[in-house]
Amino acid sequence: MPFRNRDGTLRVTLTRQPERWYQLVIQDDGVGMPAAFDLNQMETLGVQLVKGLVEEQLGGTLCLTLQPGTTWHIRFPSTK
């Protein structure tokens, strides 16, 4: 459980970056992920779907910060 029986906060921000890029940040203040967590080694359906959407369909990059909480950084180019 990400919040271990307590209320938590989820923050989602989308910002326009220089050179026609966008950055989507999804952040929580939960317990975080284990130190040994490796995004590139995860084979769960959810992670595969997110990576496929970001990297293959959007042509973007995906980065994960594990502690404290969990923060997903998704950067992708503008289509316009």
MARLO-377470 format. One record per residue (C-alpha): residue in one letter; x negated, y negated, z negated. Coordinates in steps of 0.05 Angstrom, whole numbers, plus 5000, padded with zeros to 4 digits. Layout:
% MARLO-377470
<rec><keti>A</keti><xx>X</xx><yy>Y</yy><zz>Z</zz></rec>
...
END
This chain:
% MARLO-377470
<rec><keti>M</keti><xx>5000</xx><yy>5000</yy><zz>5000</zz></rec>
<rec><keti>P</keti><xx>4970</xx><yy>4934</yy><zz>5019</zz></rec>
<rec><keti>F</keti><xx>4995</xx><yy>4896</yy><zz>4958</zz></rec>
<rec><keti>R</keti><xx>4998</xx><yy>4950</yy><zz>4904</zz></rec>
<rec><keti>N</keti><xx>5066</xx><yy>4935</yy><zz>4874</zz></rec>
<rec><keti>R</keti><xx>5060</xx><yy>4859</yy><zz>4876</zz></rec>
<rec><keti>D</keti><xx>5083</xx><yy>4803</yy><zz>4921</zz></rec>
<rec><keti>G</keti><xx>5035</xx><yy>4783</yy><zz>4975</zz></rec>
<rec><keti>T</keti><xx>5025</xx><yy>4731</yy><zz>5028</zz></rec>
<rec><keti>L</keti><xx>5021</xx><yy>4741</yy><zz>5103</zz></rec>
<rec><keti>R</keti><xx>4995</xx><yy>4683</yy><zz>5145</zz></rec>
<rec><keti>V</keti><xx>5000</xx><yy>4680</yy><zz>5221</zz></rec>
<rec><keti>T</keti><xx>4968</xx><yy>4624</yy><zz>5261</zz></rec>
<rec><keti>L</keti><xx>4959</xx><yy>4612</yy><zz>5335</zz></rec>
<rec><keti>T</keti><xx>4911</xx><yy>4558</yy><zz>5358</zz></rec>
<rec><keti>R</keti><xx>4887</xx><yy>4535</yy><zz>5425</zz></rec>
<rec><keti>Q</keti><xx>4812</xx><yy>4539</yy><zz>5432</zz></rec>
<rec><keti>P</keti><xx>4765</xx><yy>4503</yy><zz>5480</zz></rec>
<rec><keti>E</keti><xx>4757</xx><yy>4530</yy><zz>5551</zz></rec>
<rec><keti>R</keti><xx>4829</xx><yy>4554</yy><zz>5556</zz></rec>
<rec><keti>W</keti><xx>4827</xx><yy>4607</yy><zz>5501</zz></rec>
<rec><keti>Y</keti><xx>4876</xx><yy>4621</yy><zz>5445</zz></rec>
<rec><keti>Q</keti><xx>4862</xx><yy>4651</yy><zz>5377</zz></rec>
<rec><keti>L</keti><xx>4915</xx><yy>4689</yy><zz>5338</zz></rec>
<rec><keti>V</keti><xx>4898</xx><yy>4702</yy><zz>5265</zz></rec>
<rec><keti>I</keti><xx>4939</xx><yy>4750</yy><zz>5222</zz></rec>
<rec><keti>Q</keti><xx>4917</xx><yy>4749</yy><zz>5150</zz></rec>
<rec><keti>D</keti><xx>4942</xx><yy>4779</yy><zz>5085</zz></rec>
<rec><keti>D</keti><xx>4918</xx><yy>4774</yy><zz>5013</zz></rec>
<rec><keti>G</keti><xx>4926</xx><yy>4848</yy><zz>4998</zz></rec>
<rec><keti>V</keti><xx>4874</xx><yy>4897</yy><zz>4972</zz></rec>
<rec><keti>G</keti><xx>4836</xx><yy>4898</yy><zz>5038</zz></rec>
<rec><keti>M</keti><xx>4808</xx><yy>4958</yy><zz>5075</zz></rec>
<rec><keti>P</keti><xx>4754</xx><yy>5006</yy><zz>5051</zz></rec>
<rec><keti>A</keti><xx>4682</xx><yy>4983</yy><zz>5063</zz></rec>
<rec><keti>A</keti><xx>4671</xx><yy>5043</yy><zz>5109</zz></rec>
<rec><keti>F</keti><xx>4729</xx><yy>5024</yy><zz>5155</zz></rec>
<rec><keti>D</keti><xx>4707</xx><yy>5021</yy><zz>5228</zz></rec>
<rec><keti>L</keti><xx>4757</xx><yy>4992</yy><zz>5277</zz></rec>
<rec><keti>N</keti><xx>4723</xx><yy>5026</yy><zz>5336</zz></rec>
<rec><keti>Q</keti><xx>4729</xx><yy>5095</yy><zz>5303</zz></rec>
<rec><keti>M</keti><xx>4803</xx><yy>5090</yy><zz>5286</zz></rec>
<rec><keti>E</keti><xx>4847</xx><yy>5136</yy><zz>5327</zz></rec>
<rec><keti>T</keti><xx>4915</xx><yy>5119</yy><zz>5297</zz></rec>
<rec><keti>L</keti><xx>4970</xx><yy>5102</yy><zz>5346</zz></rec>
<rec><keti>G</keti><xx>4979</xx><yy>5032</yy><zz>5317</zz></rec>
<rec><keti>V</keti><xx>4906</xx><yy>5013</yy><zz>5324</zz></rec>
<rec><keti>Q</keti><xx>4903</xx><yy>5043</yy><zz>5394</zz></rec>
<rec><keti>L</keti><xx>4964</xx><yy>5002</yy><zz>5415</zz></rec>
<rec><keti>V</keti><xx>4936</xx><yy>4937</yy><zz>5387</zz></rec>
<rec><keti>K</keti><xx>4868</xx><yy>4948</yy><zz>5418</zz></rec>
<rec><keti>G</keti><xx>4899</xx><yy>4966</yy><zz>5485</zz></rec>
<rec><keti>L</keti><xx>4943</xx><yy>4905</yy><zz>5485</zz></rec>
<rec><keti>V</keti><xx>4888</xx><yy>4856</yy><zz>5465</zz></rec>
<rec><keti>E</keti><xx>4830</xx><yy>4884</yy><zz>5505</zz></rec>
<rec><keti>E</keti><xx>4862</xx><yy>4914</yy><zz>5567</zz></rec>
<rec><keti>Q</keti><xx>4925</xx><yy>4875</yy><zz>5578</zz></rec>
<rec><keti>L</keti><xx>4905</xx><yy>4806</yy><zz>5551</zz></rec>
<rec><keti>G</keti><xx>4831</xx><yy>4810</yy><zz>5568</zz></rec>
<rec><keti>G</keti><xx>4815</xx><yy>4788</yy><zz>5497</zz></rec>
<rec><keti>T</keti><xx>4774</xx><yy>4808</yy><zz>5437</zz></rec>
<rec><keti>L</keti><xx>4794</xx><yy>4837</yy><zz>5370</zz></rec>
<rec><keti>C</keti><xx>4756</xx><yy>4828</yy><zz>5305</zz></rec>
<rec><keti>L</keti><xx>4774</xx><yy>4851</yy><zz>5235</zz></rec>
<rec><keti>T</keti><xx>4751</xx><yy>4821</yy><zz>5169</zz></rec>
<rec><keti>L</keti><xx>4762</xx><yy>4871</yy><zz>5112</zz></rec>
<rec><keti>Q</keti><xx>4752</xx><yy>4837</yy><zz>5045</zz></rec>
<rec><keti>P</keti><xx>4786</xx><yy>4802</yy><zz>5011</zz></rec>
<rec><keti>G</keti><xx>4852</xx><yy>4822</yy><zz>5041</zz></rec>
<rec><keti>T</keti><xx>4853</xx><yy>4838</yy><zz>5115</zz></rec>
<rec><keti>T</keti><xx>4846</xx><yy>4789</yy><zz>5172</zz></rec>
<rec><keti>W</keti><xx>4856</xx><yy>4805</yy><zz>5246</zz></rec>
<rec><keti>H</keti><xx>4824</xx><yy>4755</yy><zz>5294</zz></rec>
<rec><keti>I</keti><xx>4851</xx><yy>4761</yy><zz>5365</zz></rec>
<rec><keti>R</keti><xx>4822</xx><yy>4717</yy><zz>5419</zz></rec>
<rec><keti>F</keti><xx>4849</xx><yy>4717</yy><zz>5490</zz></rec>
<rec><keti>P</keti><xx>4848</xx><yy>4672</yy><zz>5551</zz></rec>
<rec><keti>S</keti><xx>4904</xx><yy>4628</yy><zz>5574</zz></rec>
<rec><keti>T</keti><xx>4940</xx><yy>4653</yy><zz>5636</zz></rec>
<rec><keti>K</keti><xx>4953</xx><yy>4583</yy><zz>5662</zz></rec>
END
